[in-house]
Amino acid sequence: MLELTEVTKQYRVGGQTVRALDGISMSLDSGQFVAVVGPSGAGKSTLLHLLGALDTPDSGSILFQGKEIADLGDEAQSEFRRHRVGFVFQFFNLLPTMSAWENVAVPKLLDGTRMAKAKPDAMRLLELVGLADRAEHRPSELSGGQMQRVAVARALIMDPPLVLADEPTGNLDSKTGDAILALLSTIAHEETRAVVMVTHNTDAAASTDRVITLRDGKLGSDEPTYRAQVSG
């Protein structure tokens, strides 16, 4: 699904040039749950931003299903983000005045779909994540785990082939976090999507199929997990 070749990205910070990514090459397939790990400043968030067309590389190639996304213009990038990528964030980013199902439907509403037409898909996805009975509840009436489930459902509403998750268990207790990881695994394996998760949590990373380690903007290691080896 994704192929990166010699991708570099650098920023100016305090008068100095910081190379966030330094010649990264890798490929990602559908049906895989992948963790990206590494210390702070290793380039994890930069990589996620490039995969989701939130930023562009300074050099190198990023092919998505065979098409170059590194050279997309602003409008094309926006279209790509809306229809090809689902985002899950650490802090949920739900709208407080909207119900759970309305939050799930937001991407469709922004795409011009009427509320009534978007509701059936939103309800179907809330059922998928086990929250059909909380559809009318606002975020303030939901637990952290429930809010993250709403966020996962929202990430799927446009049926994207790629889901990017930035520390999705960072604000959750271990039991709730395990449930979210199981849900992301189901999305990757049963719905045949590529799910890429940035995490500092080694236990969370071990629950995926593959762990990519970044160090100082370079690829440190890229290995299947024990879980993947056993299931394979």
Summary of the structure (lengths in Angstrom):
residues: 232
radius of gyration: 17.6
end to end distance: 20.1
largest distance: 52.7
contacts: 751
relative contact order: 0.19
helix: 39%
strand: 28%
